[in-house]
Amino acid sequence: MSDAAATSFPDTIPIFPLTGVLLLPRGKLPLNIFEPRYLAMTRAALGGERLIGMVQPSQPQDDNRVR
């Protein structure tokens, strides 16, 4: 990443928790986004910075919240 790209990266990005997934570099992962909170997050990201972070919780809760 160039210095210009690093300085233009936002301070915060929305996070989408994924459990039980392995995504390799340059891999593709179709997502079935249906929960209202994640639909809103996706729409907001597409209307702005177009970035969403994805994490794999080490101990996922039943409702997919990251601890």
CHARMM-style PDB file with segment names, atoms N, HN, CA, C and O in Angstrom:
ATOM      1  N   MET     1       0.855  -1.181   0.000  1.00  0.00      PROA
ATOM      2  CA  MET     1       0.000   0.000   0.000  1.00  0.00      PROA
ATOM      3  C   MET     1       0.891   1.231   0.000  1.00  0.00      PROA
ATOM      4  O   MET     1       1.839   1.315   0.781  1.00  0.00      PROA
ATOM      5  N   SER     2       0.595   2.169  -0.859  1.00  0.00      PROA
ATOM      6  HN  SER     2      -0.175   2.101  -1.493  1.00  0.00      PROA
ATOM      7  CA  SER     2       1.377   3.394  -0.923  1.00  0.00      PROA
ATOM      8  C   SER     2       1.052   4.303   0.257  1.00  0.00      PROA
ATOM      9  O   SER     2       0.038   4.122   0.930  1.00  0.00      PROA
ATOM     10  N   ASP     3       1.924   5.286   0.502  1.00  0.00      PROA
ATOM     11  HN  ASP     3       2.748   5.433  -0.046  1.00  0.00      PROA
ATOM     12  CA  ASP     3       1.682   6.234   1.591  1.00  0.00      PROA
ATOM     13  C   ASP     3       0.391   7.007   1.376  1.00  0.00      PROA
ATOM     14  O   ASP     3      -0.329   7.289   2.333  1.00  0.00      PROA
ATOM     15  N   ALA     4       0.089   7.354   0.119  1.00  0.00      PROA
ATOM     16  HN  ALA     4       0.674   7.125  -0.659  1.00  0.00      PROA
ATOM     17  CA  ALA     4      -1.146   8.089  -0.185  1.00  0.00      PROA
ATOM     18  C   ALA     4      -2.363   7.236   0.129  1.00  0.00      PROA
ATOM     19  O   ALA     4      -3.348   7.740   0.669  1.00  0.00      PROA
ATOM     20  N   ALA     5      -2.310   5.955  -0.200  1.00  0.00      PROA
ATOM     21  HN  ALA     5      -1.510   5.545  -0.638  1.00  0.00      PROA
ATOM     22  CA  ALA     5      -3.444   5.065   0.079  1.00  0.00      PROA
ATOM     23  C   ALA     5      -3.612   4.876   1.583  1.00  0.00      PROA
ATOM     24  O   ALA     5      -4.739   4.823   2.076  1.00  0.00      PROA
ATOM     25  N   ALA     6      -2.520   4.776   2.309  1.00  0.00      PROA
ATOM     26  HN  ALA     6      -1.605   4.819   1.909  1.00  0.00      PROA
ATOM     27  CA  ALA     6      -2.592   4.584   3.760  1.00  0.00      PROA
ATOM     28  C   ALA     6      -3.174   5.810   4.450  1.00  0.00      PROA
ATOM     29  O   ALA     6      -3.924   5.668   5.416  1.00  0.00      PROA
ATOM     30  N   THR     7      -2.850   6.992   3.984  1.00  0.00      PROA
ATOM     31  HN  THR     7      -2.241   7.107   3.200  1.00  0.00      PROA
ATOM     32  CA  THR     7      -3.367   8.197   4.630  1.00  0.00      PROA
ATOM     33  C   THR     7      -4.825   8.448   4.284  1.00  0.00      PROA
ATOM     34  O   THR     7      -5.510   9.169   5.010  1.00  0.00      PROA
ATOM     35  N   SER     8      -5.327   7.861   3.173  1.00  0.00      PROA
ATOM     36  HN  SER     8      -4.771   7.275   2.583  1.00  0.00      PROA
ATOM     37  CA  SER     8      -6.718   8.073   2.813  1.00  0.00      PROA
ATOM     38  C   SER     8      -7.640   7.004   3.401  1.00  0.00      PROA
ATOM     39  O   SER     8      -8.858   7.079   3.240  1.00  0.00      PROA
ATOM     40  N   PHE     9      -7.064   6.012   4.079  1.00  0.00      PROA
ATOM     41  HN  PHE     9      -6.074   5.951   4.210  1.00  0.00      PROA
ATOM     42  CA  PHE     9      -7.868   4.968   4.696  1.00  0.00      PROA
ATOM     43  C   PHE     9      -8.613   5.570   5.890  1.00  0.00      PROA
ATOM     44  O   PHE     9      -8.005   6.283   6.689  1.00  0.00      PROA
ATOM     45  N   PRO    10      -9.928   5.296   6.032  1.00  0.00      PROA
ATOM     46  CA  PRO    10     -10.694   5.904   7.128  1.00  0.00      PROA
ATOM     47  C   PRO    10     -10.243   5.396   8.500  1.00  0.00      PROA
ATOM     48  O   PRO    10      -9.676   4.310   8.613  1.00  0.00      PROA
ATOM     49  N   ASP    11     -10.501   6.192   9.534  1.00  0.00      PROA
ATOM     50  HN  ASP    11     -10.961   7.075   9.442  1.00  0.00      PROA
ATOM     51  CA  ASP    11     -10.145   5.807  10.905  1.00  0.00      PROA
ATOM     52  C   ASP    11     -10.986   4.640  11.406  1.00  0.00      PROA
ATOM     53  O   ASP    11     -10.502   3.799  12.164  1.00  0.00      PROA
ATOM     54  N   THR    12     -12.245   4.591  10.982  1.00  0.00      PROA
ATOM     55  HN  THR    12     -12.638   5.274  10.366  1.00  0.00      PROA
ATOM     56  CA  THR    12     -13.132   3.497  11.395  1.00  0.00      PROA
ATOM     57  C   THR    12     -13.863   2.937  10.173  1.00  0.00      PROA
ATOM     58  O   THR    12     -14.151   3.657   9.217  1.00  0.00      PROA
ATOM     59  N   ILE    13     -14.151   1.647  10.230  1.00  0.00      PROA
ATOM     60  HN  ILE    13     -13.917   1.062  11.008  1.00  0.00      PROA
ATOM     61  CA  ILE    13     -14.932   0.995   9.176  1.00  0.00      PROA
ATOM     62  C   ILE    13     -15.952   0.080   9.839  1.00  0.00      PROA
ATOM     63  O   ILE    13     -15.719  -0.393  10.951  1.00  0.00      PROA
ATOM     64  N   PRO    14     -17.080  -0.179   9.180  1.00  0.00      PROA
ATOM     65  CA  PRO    14     -18.054  -1.112   9.734  1.00  0.00      PROA
ATOM     66  C   PRO    14     -17.487  -2.537   9.714  1.00  0.00      PROA
ATOM     67  O   PRO    14     -16.694  -2.887   8.840  1.00  0.00      PROA
ATOM     68  N   ILE    15     -17.901  -3.345  10.679  1.00  0.00      PROA
ATOM     69  HN  ILE    15     -18.546  -3.061  11.389  1.00  0.00      PROA
ATOM     70  CA  ILE    15     -17.387  -4.709  10.821  1.00  0.00      PROA
ATOM     71  C   ILE    15     -18.518  -5.712  10.641  1.00  0.00      PROA
ATOM     72  O   ILE    15     -19.594  -5.565  11.221  1.00  0.00      PROA
ATOM     73  N   PHE    16     -18.261  -6.727   9.836  1.00  0.00      PROA
ATOM     74  HN  PHE    16     -17.387  -6.846   9.365  1.00  0.00      PROA
ATOM     75  CA  PHE    16     -19.210  -7.810   9.581  1.00  0.00      PROA
ATOM     76  C   PHE    16     -18.610  -9.090  10.153  1.00  0.00      PROA
ATOM     77  O   PHE    16     -17.576  -9.544   9.663  1.00  0.00      PROA
ATOM     78  N   PRO    17     -19.235  -9.694  11.191  1.00  0.00      PROA
ATOM     79  CA  PRO    17     -18.686 -10.923  11.759  1.00  0.00      PROA
ATOM     80  C   PRO    17     -19.081 -12.151  10.939  1.00  0.00      PROA
ATOM     81  O   PRO    17     -20.249 -12.334  10.597  1.00  0.00      PROA
ATOM     82  N   LEU    18     -18.101 -12.979  10.634  1.00  0.00      PROA
ATOM     83  HN  LEU    18     -17.152 -12.830  10.912  1.00  0.00      PROA
ATOM     84  CA  LEU    18     -18.337 -14.230   9.918  1.00  0.00      PROA
ATOM     85  C   LEU    18     -17.792 -15.383  10.762  1.00  0.00      PROA
ATOM     86  O   LEU    18     -16.655 -15.327  11.232  1.00  0.00      PROA
ATOM     87  N   THR    19     -18.584 -16.402  10.950  1.00  0.00      PROA
ATOM     88  HN  THR    19     -19.507 -16.447  10.569  1.00  0.00      PROA
ATOM     89  CA  THR    19     -18.117 -17.559  11.707  1.00  0.00      PROA
ATOM     90  C   THR    19     -17.935 -18.748  10.774  1.00  0.00      PROA
ATOM     91  O   THR    19     -18.717 -18.954   9.845  1.00  0.00      PROA
ATOM     92  N   GLY    20     -16.896 -19.523  11.035  1.00  0.00      PROA
ATOM     93  HN  GLY    20     -16.261 -19.356  11.789  1.00  0.00      PROA
ATOM     94  CA  GLY    20     -16.665 -20.753  10.284  1.00  0.00      PROA
ATOM     95  C   GLY    20     -16.348 -20.555   8.820  1.00  0.00      PROA
ATOM     96  O   GLY    20     -16.751 -21.369   7.989  1.00  0.00      PROA
ATOM     97  N   VAL    21     -15.630 -19.483   8.479  1.00  0.00      PROA
ATOM     98  HN  VAL    21     -15.302 -18.822   9.154  1.00  0.00      PROA
ATOM     99  CA  VAL    21     -15.336 -19.177   7.072  1.00  0.00      PROA
ATOM    100  C   VAL    21     -13.830 -19.058   6.890  1.00  0.00      PROA
ATOM    101  O   VAL    21     -13.135 -18.506   7.742  1.00  0.00      PROA
ATOM    102  N   LEU    22     -13.334 -19.577   5.780  1.00  0.00      PROA
ATOM    103  HN  LEU    22     -13.898 -20.026   5.087  1.00  0.00      PROA
ATOM    104  CA  LEU    22     -11.948 -19.386   5.384  1.00  0.00      PROA
ATOM    105  C   LEU    22     -11.950 -18.653   4.054  1.00  0.00      PROA
ATOM    106  O   LEU    22     -12.447 -19.165   3.051  1.00  0.00      PROA
ATOM    107  N   LEU    23     -11.395 -17.465   4.056  1.00  0.00      PROA
ATOM    108  HN  LEU    23     -10.992 -17.049   4.871  1.00  0.00      PROA
ATOM    109  CA  LEU    23     -11.318 -16.663   2.837  1.00  0.00      PROA
ATOM    110  C   LEU    23      -9.859 -16.391   2.542  1.00  0.00      PROA
ATOM    111  O   LEU    23      -9.172 -15.737   3.326  1.00  0.00      PROA
ATOM    112  N   LEU    24      -9.388 -16.886   1.426  1.00  0.00      PROA
ATOM    113  HN  LEU    24      -9.946 -17.418   0.789  1.00  0.00      PROA
ATOM    114  CA  LEU    24      -7.996 -16.720   1.038  1.00  0.00      PROA
ATOM    115  C   LEU    24      -7.826 -15.451   0.208  1.00  0.00      PROA
ATOM    116  O   LEU    24      -8.794 -14.949  -0.361  1.00  0.00      PROA
ATOM    117  N   PRO    25      -6.592 -14.925   0.136  1.00  0.00      PROA
ATOM    118  CA  PRO    25      -6.350 -13.723  -0.679  1.00  0.00      PROA
ATOM    119  C   PRO    25      -6.852 -13.918  -2.111  1.00  0.00      PROA
ATOM    120  O   PRO    25      -6.663 -14.976  -2.711  1.00  0.00      PROA
ATOM    121  N   ARG    26      -7.476 -12.907  -2.630  1.00  0.00      PROA
ATOM    122  HN  ARG    26      -7.630 -12.047  -2.143  1.00  0.00      PROA
ATOM    123  CA  ARG    26      -8.072 -12.871  -3.970  1.00  0.00      PROA
ATOM    124  C   ARG    26      -9.228 -13.854  -4.133  1.00  0.00      PROA
ATOM    125  O   ARG    26      -9.727 -14.068  -5.238  1.00  0.00      PROA
ATOM    126  N   GLY    27      -9.641 -14.443  -3.022  1.00  0.00      PROA
ATOM    127  HN  GLY    27      -9.235 -14.269  -2.125  1.00  0.00      PROA
ATOM    128  CA  GLY    27     -10.789 -15.354  -3.073  1.00  0.00      PROA
ATOM    129  C   GLY    27     -12.087 -14.586  -3.140  1.00  0.00      PROA
ATOM    130  O   GLY    27     -12.129 -13.389  -2.854  1.00  0.00      PROA
ATOM    131  N   LYS    28     -13.133 -15.268  -3.515  1.00  0.00      PROA
ATOM    132  HN  LYS    28     -13.098 -16.240  -3.747  1.00  0.00      PROA
ATOM    133  CA  LYS    28     -14.462 -14.667  -3.588  1.00  0.00      PROA
ATOM    134  C   LYS    28     -15.362 -15.376  -2.584  1.00  0.00      PROA
ATOM    135  O   LYS    28     -15.315 -16.598  -2.443  1.00  0.00      PROA
ATOM    136  N   LEU    29     -16.173 -14.600  -1.895  1.00  0.00      PROA
ATOM    137  HN  LEU    29     -16.211 -13.607  -2.009  1.00  0.00      PROA
ATOM    138  CA  LEU    29     -17.087 -15.145  -0.899  1.00  0.00      PROA
ATOM    139  C   LEU    29     -18.450 -14.495  -1.077  1.00  0.00      PROA
ATOM    140  O   LEU    29     -18.666 -13.373  -0.620  1.00  0.00      PROA
ATOM    141  N   PRO    30     -19.369 -15.187  -1.737  1.00  0.00      PROA
ATOM    142  CA  PRO    30     -20.719 -14.623  -1.857  1.00  0.00      PROA
ATOM    143  C   PRO    30     -21.364 -14.536  -0.467  1.00  0.00      PROA
ATOM    144  O   PRO    30     -21.318 -15.491   0.308  1.00  0.00      PROA
ATOM    145  N   LEU    31     -21.947 -13.412  -0.172  1.00  0.00      PROA
ATOM    146  HN  LEU    31     -21.984 -12.636  -0.801  1.00  0.00      PROA
ATOM    147  CA  LEU    31     -22.596 -13.218   1.127  1.00  0.00      PROA
ATOM    148  C   LEU    31     -24.099 -13.115   0.943  1.00  0.00      PROA
ATOM    149  O   LEU    31     -24.579 -12.453   0.023  1.00  0.00      PROA
ATOM    150  N   ASN    32     -24.831 -13.767   1.817  1.00  0.00      PROA
ATOM    151  HN  ASN    32     -24.441 -14.305   2.564  1.00  0.00      PROA
ATOM    152  CA  ASN    32     -26.284 -13.660   1.840  1.00  0.00      PROA
ATOM    153  C   ASN    32     -26.632 -12.741   3.012  1.00  0.00      PROA
ATOM    154  O   ASN    32     -26.808 -13.200   4.141  1.00  0.00      PROA
ATOM    155  N   ILE    33     -26.726 -11.461   2.736  1.00  0.00      PROA
ATOM    156  HN  ILE    33     -26.583 -11.088   1.819  1.00  0.00      PROA
ATOM    157  CA  ILE    33     -26.976 -10.461   3.784  1.00  0.00      PROA
ATOM    158  C   ILE    33     -28.470 -10.208   3.847  1.00  0.00      PROA
ATOM    159  O   ILE    33     -29.067  -9.695   2.900  1.00  0.00      PROA
ATOM    160  N   PHE    34     -29.072 -10.578   4.986  1.00  0.00      PROA
ATOM    161  HN  PHE    34     -28.587 -10.994   5.754  1.00  0.00      PROA
ATOM    162  CA  PHE    34     -30.520 -10.470   5.114  1.00  0.00      PROA
ATOM    163  C   PHE    34     -30.973  -9.801   6.406  1.00  0.00      PROA
ATOM    164  O   PHE    34     -32.110  -9.336   6.484  1.00  0.00      PROA
ATOM    165  N   GLU    35     -30.112  -9.739   7.424  1.00  0.00      PROA
ATOM    166  HN  GLU    35     -29.188 -10.117   7.361  1.00  0.00      PROA
ATOM    167  CA  GLU    35     -30.514  -9.086   8.673  1.00  0.00      PROA
ATOM    168  C   GLU    35     -30.573  -7.576   8.443  1.00  0.00      PROA
ATOM    169  O   GLU    35     -29.688  -7.009   7.803  1.00  0.00      PROA
ATOM    170  N   PRO    36     -31.618  -6.924   8.968  1.00  0.00      PROA
ATOM    171  CA  PRO    36     -31.777  -5.484   8.735  1.00  0.00      PROA
ATOM    172  C   PRO    36     -30.551  -4.653   9.111  1.00  0.00      PROA
ATOM    173  O   PRO    36     -30.214  -3.706   8.401  1.00  0.00      PROA
ATOM    174  N   ARG    37     -29.875  -4.989  10.219  1.00  0.00      PROA
ATOM    175  HN  ARG    37     -30.148  -5.759  10.796  1.00  0.00      PROA
ATOM    176  CA  ARG    37     -28.712  -4.186  10.642  1.00  0.00      PROA
ATOM    177  C   ARG    37     -27.553  -4.313   9.656  1.00  0.00      PROA
ATOM    178  O   ARG    37     -26.827  -3.346   9.430  1.00  0.00      PROA
ATOM    179  N   TYR    38     -27.371  -5.512   9.059  1.00  0.00      PROA
ATOM    180  HN  TYR    38     -27.961  -6.299   9.243  1.00  0.00      PROA
ATOM    181  CA  TYR    38     -26.285  -5.696   8.099  1.00  0.00      PROA
ATOM    182  C   TYR    38     -26.667  -5.183   6.716  1.00  0.00      PROA
ATOM    183  O   TYR    38     -25.799  -4.760   5.952  1.00  0.00      PROA
ATOM    184  N   LEU    39     -27.949  -5.217   6.389  1.00  0.00      PROA
ATOM    185  HN  LEU    39     -28.654  -5.561   7.010  1.00  0.00      PROA
ATOM    186  CA  LEU    39     -28.401  -4.585   5.145  1.00  0.00      PROA
ATOM    187  C   LEU    39     -28.156  -3.081   5.205  1.00  0.00      PROA
ATOM    188  O   LEU    39     -27.684  -2.485   4.237  1.00  0.00      PROA
ATOM    189  N   ALA    40     -28.477  -2.474   6.337  1.00  0.00      PROA
ATOM    190  HN  ALA    40     -28.861  -2.958   7.123  1.00  0.00      PROA
ATOM    191  CA  ALA    40     -28.256  -1.033   6.516  1.00  0.00      PROA
ATOM    192  C   ALA    40     -26.764  -0.713   6.450  1.00  0.00      PROA
ATOM    193  O   ALA    40     -26.371   0.278   5.836  1.00  0.00      PROA
ATOM    194  N   MET    41     -25.933  -1.544   7.077  1.00  0.00      PROA
ATOM    195  HN  MET    41     -26.252  -2.350   7.576  1.00  0.00      PROA
ATOM    196  CA  MET    41     -24.487  -1.341   7.062  1.00  0.00      PROA
ATOM    197  C   MET    41     -23.952  -1.421   5.631  1.00  0.00      PROA
ATOM    198  O   MET    41     -23.133  -0.597   5.225  1.00  0.00      PROA
ATOM    199  N   THR    42     -24.413  -2.411   4.872  1.00  0.00      PROA
ATOM    200  HN  THR    42     -25.078  -3.081   5.202  1.00  0.00      PROA
ATOM    201  CA  THR    42     -23.969  -2.594   3.494  1.00  0.00      PROA
ATOM    202  C   THR    42     -24.392  -1.419   2.625  1.00  0.00      PROA
ATOM    203  O   THR    42     -23.600  -0.915   1.828  1.00  0.00      PROA
ATOM    204  N   ARG    43     -25.613  -0.990   2.772  1.00  0.00      PROA
ATOM    205  HN  ARG    43     -26.257  -1.399   3.419  1.00  0.00      PROA
ATOM    206  CA  ARG    43     -26.101   0.156   1.983  1.00  0.00      PROA
ATOM    207  C   ARG    43     -25.320   1.418   2.310  1.00  0.00      PROA
ATOM    208  O   ARG    43     -24.970   2.188   1.416  1.00  0.00      PROA
ATOM    209  N   ALA    44     -25.049   1.629   3.596  1.00  0.00      PROA
ATOM    210  HN  ALA    44     -25.334   1.004   4.323  1.00  0.00      PROA
ATOM    211  CA  ALA    44     -24.279   2.806   3.995  1.00  0.00      PROA
ATOM    212  C   ALA    44     -22.860   2.743   3.431  1.00  0.00      PROA
ATOM    213  O   ALA    44     -22.324   3.758   2.986  1.00  0.00      PROA
ATOM    214  N   ALA    45     -22.253   1.562   3.446  1.00  0.00      PROA
ATOM    215  HN  ALA    45     -22.688   0.738   3.807  1.00  0.00      PROA
ATOM    216  CA  ALA    45     -20.896   1.411   2.909  1.00  0.00      PROA
ATOM    217  C   ALA    45     -20.879   1.656   1.406  1.00  0.00      PROA
ATOM    218  O   ALA    45     -19.967   2.310   0.899  1.00  0.00      PROA
ATOM    219  N   LEU    46     -21.865   1.146   0.693  1.00  0.00      PROA
ATOM    220  HN  LEU    46     -22.606   0.616   1.105  1.00  0.00      PROA
ATOM    221  CA  LEU    46     -21.921   1.349  -0.751  1.00  0.00      PROA
ATOM    222  C   LEU    46     -22.158   2.813  -1.107  1.00  0.00      PROA
ATOM    223  O   LEU    46     -21.751   3.264  -2.178  1.00  0.00      PROA
ATOM    224  N   GLY    47     -22.813   3.557  -0.216  1.00  0.00      PROA
ATOM    225  HN  GLY    47     -23.143   3.190   0.654  1.00  0.00      PROA
ATOM    226  CA  GLY    47     -23.062   4.965  -0.460  1.00  0.00      PROA
ATOM    227  C   GLY    47     -21.944   5.874   0.003  1.00  0.00      PROA
ATOM    228  O   GLY    47     -22.004   7.086  -0.202  1.00  0.00      PROA
ATOM    229  N   GLY    48     -20.907   5.295   0.634  1.00  0.00      PROA
ATOM    230  HN  GLY    48     -20.857   4.310   0.800  1.00  0.00      PROA
ATOM    231  CA  GLY    48     -19.816   6.118   1.166  1.00  0.00      PROA
ATOM    232  C   GLY    48     -18.454   5.587   0.772  1.00  0.00      PROA
ATOM    233  O   GLY    48     -18.106   5.564  -0.409  1.00  0.00      PROA
ATOM    234  N   GLU    49     -17.683   5.159   1.759  1.00  0.00      PROA
ATOM    235  HN  GLU    49     -17.965   5.177   2.718  1.00  0.00      PROA
ATOM    236  CA  GLU    49     -16.302   4.717   1.553  1.00  0.00      PROA
ATOM    237  C   GLU    49     -16.178   3.395   0.801  1.00  0.00      PROA
ATOM    238  O   GLU    49     -15.112   3.089   0.266  1.00  0.00      PROA
ATOM    239  N   ARG    50     -17.253   2.607   0.751  1.00  0.00      PROA
ATOM    240  HN  ARG    50     -18.119   2.855   1.185  1.00  0.00      PROA
ATOM    241  CA  ARG    50     -17.272   1.308   0.061  1.00  0.00      PROA
ATOM    242  C   ARG    50     -16.329   0.299   0.703  1.00  0.00      PROA
ATOM    243  O   ARG    50     -15.748  -0.547   0.023  1.00  0.00      PROA
ATOM    244  N   LEU    51     -16.183   0.401   2.041  1.00  0.00      PROA
ATOM    245  HN  LEU    51     -16.655   1.088   2.593  1.00  0.00      PROA
ATOM    246  CA  LEU    51     -15.334  -0.522   2.788  1.00  0.00      PROA
ATOM    247  C   LEU    51     -16.126  -1.190   3.901  1.00  0.00      PROA
ATOM    248  O   LEU    51     -16.921  -0.547   4.586  1.00  0.00      PROA
ATOM    249  N   ILE    52     -15.900  -2.484   4.073  1.00  0.00      PROA
ATOM    250  HN  ILE    52     -15.254  -3.007   3.516  1.00  0.00      PROA
ATOM    251  CA  ILE    52     -16.460  -3.227   5.199  1.00  0.00      PROA
ATOM    252  C   ILE    52     -15.377  -4.187   5.670  1.00  0.00      PROA
ATOM    253  O   ILE    52     -14.799  -4.916   4.863  1.00  0.00      PROA
ATOM    254  N   GLY    53     -15.099  -4.193   6.963  1.00  0.00      PROA
ATOM    255  HN  GLY    53     -15.568  -3.601   7.619  1.00  0.00      PROA
ATOM    256  CA  GLY    53     -14.157  -5.148   7.526  1.00  0.00      PROA
ATOM    257  C   GLY    53     -14.895  -6.427   7.892  1.00  0.00      PROA
ATOM    258  O   GLY    53     -16.077  -6.404   8.237  1.00  0.00      PROA
ATOM    259  N   MET    54     -14.187  -7.530   7.812  1.00  0.00      PROA
ATOM    260  HN  MET    54     -13.227  -7.550   7.532  1.00  0.00      PROA
ATOM    261  CA  MET    54     -14.771  -8.814   8.195  1.00  0.00      PROA
ATOM    262  C   MET    54     -13.874  -9.462   9.226  1.00  0.00      PROA
ATOM    263  O   MET    54     -12.654  -9.505   9.066  1.00  0.00      PROA
ATOM    264  N   VAL    55     -14.483  -9.965  10.286  1.00  0.00      PROA
ATOM    265  HN  VAL    55     -15.474  -9.930  10.416  1.00  0.00      PROA
ATOM    266  CA  VAL    55     -13.745 -10.629  11.354  1.00  0.00      PROA
ATOM    267  C   VAL    55     -14.360 -11.986  11.616  1.00  0.00      PROA
ATOM    268  O   VAL    55     -15.537 -12.216  11.338  1.00  0.00      PROA
ATOM    269  N   GLN    56     -13.551 -12.882  12.156  1.00  0.00      PROA
ATOM    270  HN  GLN    56     -12.595 -12.695  12.383  1.00  0.00      PROA
ATOM    271  CA  GLN    56     -14.050 -14.187  12.558  1.00  0.00      PROA
ATOM    272  C   GLN    56     -13.925 -14.246  14.076  1.00  0.00      PROA
ATOM    273  O   GLN    56     -12.819 -14.382  14.600  1.00  0.00      PROA
ATOM    274  N   PRO    57     -15.046 -14.143  14.788  1.00  0.00      PROA
ATOM    275  CA  PRO    57     -15.000 -14.175  16.257  1.00  0.00      PROA
ATOM    276  C   PRO    57     -14.442 -15.513  16.752  1.00  0.00      PROA
ATOM    277  O   PRO    57     -14.775 -16.570  16.214  1.00  0.00      PROA
ATOM    278  N   SER    58     -13.589 -15.456  17.782  1.00  0.00      PROA
ATOM    279  HN  SER    58     -13.318 -14.598  18.219  1.00  0.00      PROA
ATOM    280  CA  SER    58     -13.036 -16.699  18.318  1.00  0.00      PROA
ATOM    281  C   SER    58     -14.085 -17.454  19.133  1.00  0.00      PROA
ATOM    282  O   SER    58     -14.053 -18.682  19.211  1.00  0.00      PROA
ATOM    283  N   GLN    59     -15.010 -16.715  19.736  1.00  0.00      PROA
ATOM    284  HN  GLN    59     -15.036 -15.717  19.672  1.00  0.00      PROA
ATOM    285  CA  GLN    59     -16.102 -17.327  20.490  1.00  0.00      PROA
ATOM    286  C   GLN    59     -17.407 -16.614  20.116  1.00  0.00      PROA
ATOM    287  O   GLN    59     -17.857 -15.725  20.839  1.00  0.00      PROA
ATOM    288  N   PRO    60     -18.007 -16.996  19.001  1.00  0.00      PROA
ATOM    289  CA  PRO    60     -19.222 -16.292  18.558  1.00  0.00      PROA
ATOM    290  C   PRO    60     -20.388 -16.518  19.517  1.00  0.00      PROA
ATOM    291  O   PRO    60     -20.532 -17.578  20.126  1.00  0.00      PROA
ATOM    292  N   GLN    61     -21.205 -15.486  19.623  1.00  0.00      PROA
ATOM    293  HN  GLN    61     -21.088 -14.625  19.128  1.00  0.00      PROA
ATOM    294  CA  GLN    61     -22.437 -15.604  20.400  1.00  0.00      PROA
ATOM    295  C   GLN    61     -23.546 -16.024  19.471  1.00  0.00      PROA
ATOM    296  O   GLN    61     -23.392 -15.991  18.250  1.00  0.00      PROA
ATOM    297  N   ASP    62     -24.668 -16.418  20.047  1.00  0.00      PROA
ATOM    298  HN  ASP    62     -24.793 -16.445  21.039  1.00  0.00      PROA
ATOM    299  CA  ASP    62     -25.805 -16.874  19.237  1.00  0.00      PROA
ATOM    300  C   ASP    62     -26.302 -15.812  18.273  1.00  0.00      PROA
ATOM    301  O   ASP    62     -26.799 -16.143  17.196  1.00  0.00      PROA
ATOM    302  N   ASP    63     -26.178 -14.536  18.640  1.00  0.00      PROA
ATOM    303  HN  ASP    63     -25.775 -14.267  19.515  1.00  0.00      PROA
ATOM    304  CA  ASP    63     -26.696 -13.471  17.786  1.00  0.00      PROA
ATOM    305  C   ASP    63     -25.600 -12.821  16.932  1.00  0.00      PROA
ATOM    306  O   ASP    63     -25.809 -11.747  16.369  1.00  0.00      PROA
ATOM    307  N   ASN    64     -24.430 -13.474  16.834  1.00  0.00      PROA
ATOM    308  HN  ASN    64     -24.261 -14.347  17.291  1.00  0.00      PROA
ATOM    309  CA  ASN    64     -23.302 -13.026  16.004  1.00  0.00      PROA
ATOM    310  C   ASN    64     -22.621 -11.755  16.467  1.00  0.00      PROA
ATOM    311  O   ASN    64     -21.855 -11.167  15.703  1.00  0.00      PROA
ATOM    312  N   ARG    65     -22.871 -11.307  17.692  1.00  0.00      PROA
ATOM    313  HN  ARG    65     -23.493 -11.784  18.312  1.00  0.00      PROA
ATOM    314  CA  ARG    65     -22.151 -10.135  18.179  1.00  0.00      PROA
ATOM    315  C   ARG    65     -20.718 -10.540  18.539  1.00  0.00      PROA
ATOM    316  O   ARG    65     -20.491 -11.621  19.083  1.00  0.00      PROA
ATOM    317  N   VAL    66     -19.768  -9.675  18.237  1.00  0.00      PROA
ATOM    318  HN  VAL    66     -19.953  -8.797  17.796  1.00  0.00      PROA
ATOM    319  CA  VAL    66     -18.374  -9.919  18.599  1.00  0.00      PROA
ATOM    320  C   VAL    66     -18.188  -9.468  20.022  1.00  0.00      PROA
ATOM    321  O   VAL    66     -18.645  -8.389  20.399  1.00  0.00      PROA
ATOM    322  N   ARG    67     -17.526 -10.274  20.816  1.00  0.00      PROA
ATOM    323  HN  ARG    67     -17.154 -11.150  20.510  1.00  0.00      PROA
ATOM    324  CA  ARG    67     -17.292  -9.909  22.234  1.00  0.00      PROA
ATOM    325  C   ARG    67     -16.204  -8.904  22.359  1.00  0.00      PROA
ATOM    326  OT1 ARG    67     -15.874  -8.486  23.469  1.00  0.00      PROA
TER     327      ARG     67
END
